Amino acid sequence: MMRLFINSLAASAGGGLTYIRNVLPQMAARADVQVVVTLSSDLRREFREYANIQFVELDGSLTRRFWHEQSRLPGLIRRHGADVLLSTGNFALRKPGVPQILLSRNSVYTSADFYRDLRSRHEYRTWLDTHLRAVLAKRSILWADCTVAPSNAFAAELRFWTGKQVHAIHHGFDREAFVSDETPLSAEVQEQLERAGGALRLLFVSHYNYYRNFETLIRALPLLRRLLPGRTVRLFLTCKLRAGENPGAYDPQAAAKLVKELGVSDMVVELGSVPYRQLHQVYRRANIYVSPAYTETFAHPLVEAMASGLPVVASNLAVHQEICGDAARYFSRFSPPELAESVARIAESGPTATRMAEAGLERARQFSWKTHVDQILKLAQTLCDGRQKAQPALR
């Protein structure tokens, strides 16, 4: 039986949380693996006890996490007798003592658009911090025995960036698990959704950050109002455009100011953060899903939206096209007119919306967390076998 050590200390928001929430139950269903996983105490409370999974709670400042991991985790890995390390948060251990699989899933380190965006916002401290983290992320790919990216497009980007082989293993999706919780939404969120009535309801699931490109989406709203005269349009956001309401150091004040300047305050509905287990209820109340992100590695909400029967309008990233295929309409990532036109065409054509929804449902079925875990464990076993074959030669 293989003993797998998972470092998920980076799972604090967004895709990192989605990943560990879905992977651990799949690992628990396996009889051929014993798992030790490090995670924060807050995240630990989400999981019940599993016979083959041992949880190790470690808390600490996120800004010091990299050095904390480098100093403490190798000892923990030895103590638990692990065969393979799975590092899920973009940064690898330099000397883990066992073969290491690195999951690399942060595209801002390689995104020229992100660095330009930071300079335009005069966010020079974040610009410098991102460059420093990029150095560590690149070194991590060189340190790891094997690096895995969640899409072919991002794997190709990492290969170009580092010159090292990178495997592509799609992240998964489990529709049954996604829609299983029918705990009612909060009264406030319910009221906001019901107030939209017969409006065309657009949805964008994301906490506020720069690379999700909220501003392009906001600029498309007055154009959409002109393209659909007489029709009420509402954009639901699963965040608040207020300081202190989102993870990380991203400042939403420019986006909030833009909403007011363009006179679209009545079109933007800030639902705030919705628990992941309840998100399917929000998708069900939307008509079209939109994603204006200018860089991405996989984009779980696109799969969630397709599985919920929503037509998708997404920026023309290679990643988005790989994930959605024919189930989406694509627009130039910094073009509000193209975004607005794409939404309007779907809104005005019932057959188009139906065709895209059907294509999305079929496309979403191609993503599976079980398949993802099977492929990760197969890769881990290959590394174990290679290590064991090398042992006699080392003696």
N, C-alpha and C positions, 0 to 999 in steps of 0.2 A: 504493500500500500504506500502510495506517495504521500509525503508530508509537505504541504504547501504553506508558506508564510506569505500573507498578504499585508502590505503596508498601504492603508487607506487613510492615513492622517490628513491627506489633502482634501478629503471629501467633506467640503464645507458648504458648497452651493452648486447650483446648476448641474452640469453633466456629471461631475464627480459624485454627487449624491445619488443621482439617478442610476449611475453605474453600480455602486456598491449595494444599493437597495434591491437591485434586481439580480445581481450576481450571487450574493450570499445564499438566498433561498435555493438557487440552482446547485450551488456547491453542496448544500445540506442534503440534497436528494441523491448525491453520489455515494456509493459504497466503497469506491476505490481511492478515496482521498481523505486525509485528515488535514484540517485547516486551522491555522492560528492567524487571527486578523487583529491588527492594531487600528484603533479608531478613537474618536473623541468620546467622552462620557455622554454628551448630548445625543450623539448618533447611536451609541450602544443601546439606549433606552428604546429604540425603535424595533429591536430584534428580540424574539423569544429565544429560549435555549435550544440549541441543536446538538445532537449526539456527537457529531463529527466536527464541530466548530468550537474553538476556544477563543474568547474575546479578551484582548488586552487593552485596557483603557489608558490612553496617554493624552494629557492636555498640556497646552503651552501656547505661547505667542506664535501666531502664524509667521511673523517676520523672522523668527528664529527657528522655524521648523526644519529647514534644510540641515543646519548644524546640529540640531537636536537629534535628527534621524541618523546622521553620520556617526555620532558618538555613542548612541544608545542601542540602536537596532541590531548591529552585528552581534552584540552579546546576547540579545534576546533570541536571535536566530539560532545561535549555537545552543543556547539553553533548551530550546524546544526541539532540537534535533531536526530542523527543517532540511528538506532535500532541494527545494527551489524557492526563490523569492520572486513574488509578483509585486512590482512597484507600480501603483496605479496613478501617481500624481505628477508625471512629467519629469521628476528628478529621481535619478538612480542613486544607490549606495555605491561608493567608490570601491570598497572592499567588503562585500557582504559575506564572503566565505563560502557561498554556494552559487550555483548558476542563477542568473537574474534575468527575468523578463520585465522590460520597461514598457508601460503603456504611455504613449506620448499623444496628448489630445488637446494641446493648447496652441492654436495657430497664430496668436498675436506675436509670438517670438519671431516668426518668419514673415509677418505681414507688413509690407511697405506702406499700405494704406493706414494701418494702425499707428505707425510712427509719424506719418504725415498728419494724421488726425490729432495726435497729442501735441505736435508743434503748433498746429493751428489754434489749439485751445490754450497755448502757453503752459501746458502741463509738463514742464521740463523735468521736474523731479520724477514723475511717473515714467517719462521717456527714458531717463537714465536708469531707473529701477528695472524697467522692462529689458533694456539692453543687458544689464548685469544678469538678470534671470535667464536671458537667452543664452548667455555664455555657459551658465550652469546646465541649462537644458541640452545644449549641444554637446557638452562634455558628457552628460549623462548617457546620451545615445552611444557615445564612444565607449563608455564604461560598461554598459549593459552587454550581456551575452546575446540578447535578442531584443529588438524593439518592435512593438506592435502599434499600428495606427488604426483608427476606426473606419477609415475609408481608403479606397485606392488613390483618390485624388490627393489626400493629405499625405499618404505614404510616399507618393512620388515627390511631393514637395520636400519631405524630410530627406529623401535620398539625395536630391539635388543640393540641399543645404549642408549635409554632412558627408556625402560620398560613401555612406554605409548602407548595407542592405536593411530594408525596413519591411516587415510583413504587414499586410492589410487584413484585418479581421473585423467585419462589420459588428457594431454593437447590435444588440437584439431588441426584441419587443415581445411582451406577453400580454395580449389583449385581455385574456380572462383575469389576470392579476390586476391589470390597469383599471378595469371597470368593476371590480369586485366589491369595493367599499361604497355603500350607499348612505353613509353618514351625511346628513343634510349640510349644505353650505351654511355659512354664517348668515344671520338675518340681514346684515348690511349688504353682503354680496348678493343674496337672493333678491333683495329689493332693487339693487342697481341693475341686475339682469332683467327683472320683470318690467322695470320702468322703460326699457328699450322698446317694448311692445312689438310693433310690426316693422321696426327699422331694419335696414340692412346691417347685419351685425358682423363686424370684422374682429378677428382675435389675433393678438400677438402675445405669446407666452414667453416671458423673460423678465428677470430683474433688470434694472437699468444698468447698462454699461455702454461704453462708446462704440465697440465693434459691432454691436447689434444694430447700430445705425438708426436709432429712433428718429433722428431729425429728418431723414429722407421720408420716412413714413408720415411724419407730422406735416411736412410740406406738401404731401400728396393729397391731404384731406380737403383743402379748399378747391383744388382742381377736381376732385371727385364730386364735390357738391355741385360744381358747374356741369359735369358730365352726366349727372343723374338728377336733373331738376325735378323738384316736387317729391323727391324720395328722401326720407330721413336716413342718415348714416351714423352709426355709432362704432367707435373703435374701442374694444375692451383691452386693457393692459393689466397684466398680473403684477403690477408694481405701483409704486407711488412716485411721482416726479417731485419728490421733496428730499432735501438733505437728511441723511441719517436713516432713511427708510429702505436702503438697499445694501446688500453685502459689498464689501470692497470700498475703494476710495473714489469711485466715479461720482462726479458732481452732476446732478440732473437739472441744475438751475437753468442752464441754457435751453434745455428742451422745454422746461416749464414756461420760460419766457417766450419761446417761439410759439407755443400753443396760444398764449394770450395775444401776441402780436398779429398772428394770422387770423384771429377771431374764430378759433375752432374749439373753444373750451366746451361748448355744448356737444361736440362730437366725440370728445375723449372721455372715456369712463375709466378711472383708475380704481380697479378692484382691489389692488394691493395683493400681497402674497397669498396664494391659495395653497393649502396643504396638497402635496403631490397625490395622495390617495383620493382627493376629491376633484382633481383637475378634469377628469372625464365628464363631470357634470357641466363644467364651463364649456368644454368643446361642444357638447350636445346642443348648447344654446346659441352657437355661432353659425353663420352662413358661409363664411370664407375665412381661411387662415392666411395670414400674411407674414413674411419674414424678409426684412430688408437687410439682413446682416451682410457686412462686406468681407468678413472672413469667418470661416467655420471649419470644423473637423468632421462632424457627423450631423448634428442638429436633431436630437431626440424629438422635439415638439413637431417636426415635420411628419415623423412616423406616427406619432400620437394623433395628429390631425387627420392624416389619411385613414387611419384605423377607425376614426370617429365619423368617417363619411364626408369630410370637408374637402371641397376643391381648394387647391393651394396656389397662392401667388408668391413667388420667391425670387430673390435676386439671382442673377445668372452666374452663380459660382459653380465651379466644376463639382464641388461636393454636393450642392443642392440638386444638380442634374443627375448625379449618380444615385442619390437616395430616392428622388421622386420620379425620375423618368418622365413618362407622358402624363402623370397625374398632376402636373403643375404648369402654370404659365410663368415665364421668366422675363425679367426686366433688368436693364442695366442698373447696377447696384447703387448708383448715385443719381438716378433719374426719377424724380417725383412724377413727371408727366407719364412716363412709361408705366410706373407702378399704378397710377390712377387709371390709366386706360386699360390695363390688364384686369383690374378689379371690376371696372364698369362693363367690360365685355362679358365677363362671367355673370355679373348681376343681371344683365339684360337678356341673357340666353339661358333659359331653363334646360334645354337639351345639352348645352355645353357644360353646365354645372353638374348635371346628372352623369354625363360621360366621364368627367374628371373625378367625380366622387367614386364611381365604380372602379375606375382605374386605380385610384388611391387605395381602396379597400383591398384590391388584389395585390398591389405593390407592398402594402404593409404586412401581408402574410409572409413575405419573403424574409422578414427579419425575425430572428428567434434568439432569446437569451440562452436557451438550452444549446443551440448550435454554437453560439459564441463560446460558452463554457467548455463544450466538447473540444473545440479547436484550441482554446488556451491550454487545457489540460493535456491535449496531445502534444502541443509544443513543449510544455513543461516536461513531459515524459521523455521526449526526444533529447532534451538537455540533460536529464538524469542519466539516460542510457549512455550519452556521450561522455559524461563525467566518469561513469563507472568503467567504461572501456579504457579511459585514459589513466585510471588508477594504477594498473599493473606496470604501465610504461614509466610512470613516475617513480615507482619503487625500484 
